[in-house]
Amino acid sequence: MVDESFLHWPFFETRHRELRDALESWCTANLPADHSDVDAACRKLVADMGEAGFLRHSGAAAGEALDVRALCLIRETLARHDGLADFAFAMQGLGMGAVSLFGSPEQREWLEETRAGRAISAFALTEPASGSDVANTAMTATREGNGWRLDGEKTWISNGGIADVYTVFARTGEAPGPKGLSAFLVPADTPGLTVTERLEVIAPHPLARLSFDGVKLPAEAQIGERGRGFAIAMSVLDVFRSTVGAAALGFARRALDESVKRVTTREVGGAKLAELQMVQGHIADMALGIDASALLIYRAAWTKDMGAARVSREAAMAKLHATETAQKIIDAAVQLHGGDGVKSGEVVESLYREIRALRIYEGASDVQKIIIARQTLG
């Protein structure tokens, strides 16, 4: 049984506990998904979660604020059941994050489609030479008549190839570095936008490299103010970094559950593994790491929900600790499972593949340390 005592921490309100209970029931009935065709699985997961009403939490309706605690609870719960379900939900939120926070009424029509599960979104920020260094973005957006022309390349784009709409960041040239970027909403069927490569990774997810060759957009495609693209991207990441930690927390909780089942049923030398002090030490370390991660994650989420303009330090701490700790917990779970731990198809084997990317995307662990240090020294 997964530990649910954290739901009664003062970070949460009754509505959060009710949401989590409803999602837990849905997950038990519908997950894990069939991963044999990842693209089809993601499309179905988005449609099903939209129909069930859970995707409405992935973006904020006009006049409302994103509920970051709800986002974190949903990602933690989904990840504990199925990493691909977490991915499908998370990308709906991240892909439309800029529209949730800064979008026009016309752009928000796309948001309503993604919240209903009728459209799939993607967040196109990373480039071959500018992963963590967003200020080094090279893709250009130049004025052409009353609109824009986009030229360049994006890579490692989640939902690339299956998305219906992309939030794209490009250099509009108001100033060098971070002050010269703007954000744009680009429908996937826009001429000049092509998927040039589908990227295969150790935990299969839809990822792609995209090419923008003379992509023409109307002026209304610009999200927020011109030259504010870097600030928009950072505001989105400020919200969603905590949720990456929540997904890692879900993976870690599942690893602990699987480990407890293993050590309480497996015998070595006539005794249960759970009776060995060394094994008890591993279980204690897992439980400690999980609670510490949860406290950091829900502190960051609560702080944002209480109206803080930015939670860069808190979100960076939450993501860094939760993802690094989950990697250690899952590694220990694999060790406790022995040979079964590396057997294809085993739960802990899939967790081992799922967790690794979380230490890289939305700001690698070393980048989070830089953010924490600058905030502490600043």
C-alpha positions as CSV (number, residue, x, y, z in Angstrom):
1,M,0.0,0.0,0.0
2,V,1.3,3.4,-1.0
3,D,1.8,5.9,1.9
4,E,-1.1,8.4,1.8
5,S,-0.3,10.2,5.0
6,F,1.2,13.1,3.1
7,L,-2.2,14.0,1.8
8,H,-3.1,15.3,5.3
9,W,-0.2,17.8,5.4
10,P,-1.3,21.4,5.7
11,F,-0.2,22.1,2.1
12,F,-3.4,20.5,0.8
13,E,-7.1,21.4,0.8
14,T,-10.1,19.1,0.7
15,R,-10.4,19.6,-3.1
16,H,-6.8,18.3,-3.6
17,R,-7.5,15.1,-1.6
18,E,-10.8,14.6,-3.6
19,L,-8.9,15.1,-6.9
20,R,-6.2,12.7,-5.9
21,D,-8.8,10.0,-4.8
22,A,-10.7,10.3,-8.1
23,L,-7.5,10.1,-10.1
24,E,-6.3,7.1,-8.1
25,S,-9.5,5.3,-9.0
26,W,-9.2,6.2,-12.6
27,C,-5.6,5.0,-12.7
28,T,-6.4,1.7,-11.1
29,A,-9.0,1.1,-13.8
30,N,-7.1,2.4,-16.8
31,L,-3.4,2.0,-16.3
32,P,-0.8,1.0,-17.4
33,A,-1.5,1.8,-21.0
34,D,-0.5,-0.4,-23.9
35,H,2.9,0.9,-24.9
36,S,3.4,-1.1,-28.1
37,D,2.6,1.9,-30.3
38,V,3.8,5.0,-28.3
39,D,2.3,7.6,-30.6
40,A,-1.1,5.9,-30.5
41,A,-0.8,5.3,-26.7
42,C,-0.2,9.0,-26.1
43,R,-3.1,10.1,-28.3
44,K,-5.4,7.7,-26.5
45,L,-4.2,8.8,-23.1
46,V,-4.8,12.4,-23.9
47,A,-8.2,11.7,-25.2
48,D,-9.1,9.5,-22.2
49,M,-7.8,11.9,-19.6
50,G,-9.6,14.8,-21.3
51,E,-12.9,12.9,-21.3
52,A,-12.4,12.0,-17.7
53,G,-11.9,15.7,-16.9
54,F,-8.3,15.5,-15.5
55,L,-6.8,17.6,-18.3
56,R,-8.7,20.6,-17.3
57,H,-6.1,20.9,-14.5
58,S,-3.3,21.1,-17.1
59,G,-4.1,24.7,-18.0
60,A,-5.9,27.6,-16.4
61,A,-9.2,29.0,-17.7
62,A,-9.4,32.8,-18.3
63,G,-9.2,34.7,-15.1
64,E,-7.9,31.7,-13.1
65,A,-4.5,30.7,-11.9
66,L,-2.8,27.4,-12.4
67,D,-3.2,25.1,-9.3
68,V,0.4,23.9,-9.0
69,R,-0.4,21.6,-6.1
70,A,-3.0,19.9,-8.3
71,L,-0.5,19.6,-11.1
72,C,2.0,18.0,-8.7
73,L,-0.5,15.6,-7.2
74,I,-1.7,14.5,-10.7
75,R,1.8,13.9,-12.0
76,E,2.9,12.0,-8.9
77,T,-0.1,9.8,-9.1
78,L,0.1,9.1,-12.8
79,A,3.9,8.5,-12.6
80,R,3.4,5.9,-9.9
81,H,1.0,4.0,-12.2
82,D,2.5,4.6,-15.7
83,G,5.3,6.9,-16.9
84,L,3.8,7.4,-20.3
85,A,0.5,8.6,-18.7
86,D,2.5,11.1,-16.7
87,F,4.3,12.2,-19.9
88,A,1.0,12.7,-21.8
89,F,-0.5,14.8,-19.1
90,A,2.6,16.8,-18.4
91,M,3.1,17.9,-22.0
92,Q,-0.4,19.2,-22.3
93,G,0.4,21.5,-19.4
94,L,3.9,22.5,-20.5
95,G,3.0,22.9,-24.1
96,M,0.2,25.3,-23.3
97,G,1.9,26.9,-20.2
98,A,2.7,30.1,-22.0
99,V,-0.9,30.4,-23.2
100,S,-2.2,29.7,-19.7
101,L,-0.1,32.5,-18.3
102,F,0.1,35.0,-21.2
103,G,-2.2,34.0,-24.0
104,S,-4.8,36.1,-25.8
105,P,-8.5,35.1,-25.9
106,E,-8.0,33.8,-29.4
107,Q,-4.9,31.7,-28.4
108,R,-6.8,30.4,-25.5
109,E,-9.1,28.6,-27.9
110,W,-6.2,26.2,-28.4
111,L,-5.9,25.8,-24.7
112,E,-9.6,24.8,-24.4
113,E,-8.9,22.1,-27.0
114,T,-5.9,20.7,-25.1
115,R,-7.7,20.8,-21.8
116,A,-10.5,18.7,-23.3
117,G,-8.1,16.2,-24.8
118,R,-9.1,17.1,-28.4
119,A,-5.6,18.5,-29.3
120,I,-2.0,17.7,-28.3
121,S,0.4,20.4,-27.5
122,A,4.2,20.7,-27.3
123,F,6.8,23.2,-25.9
124,A,9.6,23.9,-28.5
125,L,12.4,25.6,-26.7
126,T,15.6,23.4,-27.0
127,E,17.9,23.8,-30.0
128,P,21.0,21.8,-30.9
129,A,23.3,24.4,-29.5
130,S,21.1,25.8,-26.7
131,G,19.7,23.3,-24.3
132,S,20.1,24.7,-20.9
133,D,21.4,28.0,-22.3
134,V,18.1,29.4,-23.5
135,A,19.6,32.9,-24.0
136,N,21.7,31.3,-26.8
137,T,18.6,30.5,-28.9
138,A,19.5,31.0,-32.6
139,M,16.1,30.4,-34.3
140,T,14.9,33.7,-35.8
141,A,11.5,35.3,-36.2
142,T,11.6,38.3,-38.6
143,R,8.8,40.7,-39.5
144,E,7.2,40.0,-42.8
145,G,4.4,42.4,-43.6
146,N,2.0,42.4,-40.7
147,G,3.2,38.9,-39.6
148,W,6.3,36.9,-38.8
149,R,8.6,34.4,-40.6
150,L,10.3,31.7,-38.5
151,D,13.5,30.0,-39.6
152,G,15.6,27.5,-37.6
153,E,15.6,24.2,-35.8
154,K,14.3,22.8,-32.6
155,T,15.3,19.4,-31.1
156,W,14.4,17.0,-28.2
157,I,10.8,18.3,-28.5
158,S,8.4,16.2,-26.5
159,N,5.3,15.3,-28.5
160,G,7.2,16.2,-31.6
161,G,5.5,14.5,-34.5
162,I,2.2,14.0,-32.8
163,A,1.4,17.5,-31.5
164,D,-1.3,19.6,-33.1
165,V,0.2,22.9,-31.9
166,Y,3.6,24.1,-30.7
167,T,4.7,26.9,-28.5
168,V,7.9,28.1,-30.1
169,F,10.6,30.5,-28.9
170,A,12.6,32.5,-31.4
171,R,15.0,35.4,-31.6
172,T,13.2,38.7,-32.6
173,G,16.3,40.8,-32.0
174,E,15.3,43.5,-29.6
175,A,18.5,43.0,-27.8
176,P,21.3,40.4,-27.5
177,G,20.9,37.4,-25.3
178,P,17.7,36.7,-23.3
179,K,16.1,40.1,-24.0
180,G,15.8,39.4,-27.7
181,L,13.4,36.4,-27.7
182,S,9.7,36.1,-28.3
183,A,7.2,33.3,-28.1
184,F,4.8,32.1,-30.8
185,L,1.9,29.7,-31.2
186,V,2.4,27.5,-34.3
187,P,-0.2,25.0,-35.5
188,A,1.5,21.8,-36.6
189,D,0.1,22.0,-40.1
190,T,1.7,25.4,-40.9
191,P,3.6,25.2,-44.2
192,G,7.4,25.1,-43.7
193,L,7.2,23.2,-40.4
194,T,8.5,19.7,-40.8
195,V,9.4,16.8,-38.5
196,T,13.0,16.0,-39.7
197,E,13.8,13.2,-37.2
198,R,12.0,11.1,-34.7
199,L,14.3,10.5,-31.7
200,E,14.5,7.2,-29.9
201,V,15.3,7.1,-26.2
202,I,15.7,4.5,-23.4
203,A,12.1,5.1,-22.1
204,P,10.1,5.4,-25.3
205,H,8.3,8.7,-25.6
206,P,7.4,10.7,-28.8
207,L,10.3,13.0,-29.3
208,A,11.4,14.8,-32.5
209,R,13.7,17.3,-34.2
210,L,11.8,20.0,-36.0
211,S,12.7,22.3,-38.9
212,F,11.2,25.7,-39.5
213,D,11.8,26.9,-43.1
214,G,10.1,30.1,-43.9
215,V,7.2,29.4,-41.6
216,K,4.8,32.3,-41.9
217,L,2.6,33.4,-39.0
218,P,0.1,36.2,-38.5
219,A,0.8,38.9,-35.9
220,E,-1.7,37.2,-33.6
221,A,0.5,34.2,-33.2
222,Q,2.8,36.1,-30.9
223,I,2.3,35.1,-27.3
224,G,2.7,38.0,-24.8
225,E,4.9,41.0,-25.4
226,R,7.6,41.1,-28.1
227,G,11.1,40.5,-26.6
228,R,9.6,38.9,-23.5
229,G,10.1,35.3,-24.7
230,F,12.8,34.5,-22.2
231,A,10.8,35.7,-19.3
232,I,7.7,33.8,-20.6
233,A,9.8,30.6,-20.9
234,M,11.2,31.0,-17.3
235,S,7.8,31.7,-15.9
236,V,6.5,28.5,-17.5
237,L,9.4,26.5,-16.2
238,D,9.0,28.1,-12.7
239,V,5.6,26.5,-12.5
240,F,6.4,23.1,-14.1
241,R,9.8,22.3,-12.6
242,S,8.1,21.4,-9.4
243,T,5.9,19.0,-11.3
244,V,8.9,17.2,-12.7
245,G,10.0,16.6,-9.1
246,A,6.5,15.3,-8.5
247,A,6.8,12.8,-11.3
248,A,10.1,11.6,-9.9
249,L,8.4,11.3,-6.5
250,G,5.8,9.1,-8.1
251,F,8.4,6.8,-9.6
252,A,10.2,6.6,-6.2
253,R,7.0,5.7,-4.4
254,R,6.4,2.9,-6.8
255,A,10.0,1.7,-6.4
256,L,9.5,1.6,-2.6
257,D,6.2,-0.2,-2.9
258,E,7.8,-2.9,-5.2
259,S,10.8,-3.2,-2.9
260,V,8.6,-3.7,0.2
261,K,6.7,-6.5,-1.6
262,R,10.0,-8.1,-2.7
263,V,11.7,-8.1,0.7
264,T,8.7,-9.2,2.6
265,T,8.1,-12.3,0.4
266,R,11.7,-13.2,-0.8
267,E,13.7,-15.5,1.5
268,V,17.5,-15.9,1.7
269,G,19.0,-18.5,4.0
270,G,15.7,-19.3,5.5
271,A,14.8,-15.7,6.4
272,K,12.8,-13.0,4.7
273,L,15.0,-10.3,3.2
274,A,13.1,-7.8,5.3
275,E,14.6,-9.3,8.4
276,L,18.2,-8.4,7.4
277,Q,19.4,-5.1,8.9
278,M,21.2,-4.1,5.7
279,V,17.9,-4.4,3.8
280,Q,16.1,-2.5,6.5
281,G,18.7,0.3,6.1
282,H,17.9,0.5,2.4
283,I,14.2,0.7,3.0
284,A,14.7,3.4,5.7
285,D,16.8,5.5,3.2
286,M,14.1,5.2,0.6
287,A,11.3,6.3,2.9
288,L,13.4,9.2,4.2
289,G,14.3,10.4,0.7
290,I,10.7,10.2,-0.4
291,D,9.4,12.3,2.5
292,A,12.1,14.9,2.0
293,S,11.4,15.2,-1.7
294,A,7.6,15.5,-1.0
295,L,8.2,18.3,1.5
296,L,10.3,20.2,-1.0
297,I,7.9,19.7,-3.9
298,Y,4.7,20.6,-2.1
299,R,6.4,23.6,-0.3
300,A,7.3,25.0,-3.8
301,A,3.8,24.3,-5.1
302,W,2.1,25.8,-2.1
303,T,4.3,28.9,-2.2
304,K,3.4,29.4,-5.9
305,D,-0.3,28.8,-5.2
306,M,-0.2,31.4,-2.4
307,G,0.7,34.1,-4.9
308,A,4.5,34.2,-5.0
309,A,5.5,35.9,-8.3
310,R,8.5,33.5,-8.7
311,V,9.6,30.3,-6.9
312,S,12.8,29.7,-8.8
313,R,14.8,28.7,-5.7
314,E,12.1,26.5,-4.3
315,A,11.3,24.8,-7.6
316,A,15.0,24.2,-8.3
317,M,15.4,22.6,-4.9
318,A,12.4,20.4,-5.4
319,K,13.4,19.2,-8.9
320,L,17.0,18.7,-8.0
321,H,16.4,16.7,-4.8
322,A,13.4,14.7,-6.0
323,T,15.0,13.6,-9.3
324,E,18.4,12.8,-7.9
325,T,16.9,11.0,-4.9
326,A,14.5,9.0,-7.1
327,Q,17.4,7.8,-9.1
328,K,19.1,6.5,-6.0
329,I,15.9,4.9,-4.7
330,I,15.1,3.1,-8.0
331,D,18.7,1.9,-8.2
332,A,18.4,0.4,-4.7
333,A,15.1,-1.2,-5.8
334,V,16.8,-2.8,-8.7
335,Q,19.5,-4.1,-6.4
336,L,17.0,-5.6,-4.0
337,H,15.3,-7.4,-6.9
338,G,18.5,-9.0,-8.0
339,G,18.4,-10.5,-11.5
340,D,14.7,-9.7,-11.8
341,G,15.5,-6.0,-11.4
342,V,17.1,-5.9,-14.8
343,K,14.7,-8.2,-16.6
344,S,12.8,-6.5,-19.4
345,G,9.2,-5.9,-18.5
346,E,9.7,-5.8,-14.7
347,V,8.3,-2.7,-13.0
348,V,11.6,-1.6,-11.4
349,E,13.4,-2.1,-14.8
350,S,11.0,0.3,-16.5
351,L,11.3,2.8,-13.6
352,Y,15.1,2.6,-14.0
353,R,14.7,3.7,-17.7
354,E,12.0,6.3,-16.9
355,I,13.8,8.2,-14.2
356,R,17.0,9.1,-16.0
357,A,15.7,11.8,-18.3
358,L,14.1,13.7,-15.5
359,R,17.5,14.7,-14.2
360,I,18.1,16.4,-17.6
361,Y,15.0,17.9,-19.0
362,E,13.5,21.3,-17.9
363,G,16.9,22.2,-16.5
364,A,19.6,19.6,-15.8
365,S,20.6,18.9,-12.2
366,D,23.7,21.0,-12.5
367,V,21.7,23.9,-13.8
368,Q,19.4,23.6,-10.7
369,K,22.5,23.9,-8.5
370,I,23.5,27.1,-10.3
371,I,20.0,28.6,-9.8
372,I,20.0,27.7,-6.1
373,A,23.5,29.1,-5.6
374,R,22.7,32.4,-7.3
375,Q,19.5,32.8,-5.4
376,T,21.3,32.0,-2.1
377,L,24.3,34.3,-2.9
378,G,22.2,37.1,-4.5
